[in-house]
Amino acid sequence: MISKNFDFDEFVAATKDLERQSIIDIAGREKREAMTMSNVGRYVEILNGLVWLLKQGTRPNGVHSWEFAKMRPIIESLGLRPPENVL
């Protein structure tokens, strides 16, 4: 597990330089591991949002603007165009 403290910033820092599919795969493993623990808070929801963004290219529902903004390093590293009015 990348972030034992369920810190999305820590997850982004560890994965921002990887390829899109690698990030999706790692996020999936991270979500599965986090769901076996307690006190995951919004961590799993934000990871779901990141996977949605990387697969669909649109802003995920249920992710707050400030949480979505934390995805910016990954978006920029992959050279993706962020969805309108998000960052």
Sequence and secondary structure as in RCSB ss.txt:
>XXXX:A:sequence
MISKNFDFDEFVAATKDLERQSIIDIAGREKREAMTMSNVGRYVEILNGLVWLLKQGTRPNGVHSWEFAKMRPII
ESLGLRPPENVL
>XXXX:A:secstr
   TT  HHHHHHHHTTS HHHHHHHHHHHHHHHHTSS  TTHHHHHHHHHHHHHHSS  TT  HHHHHTTHHHH
HHTT    TT  
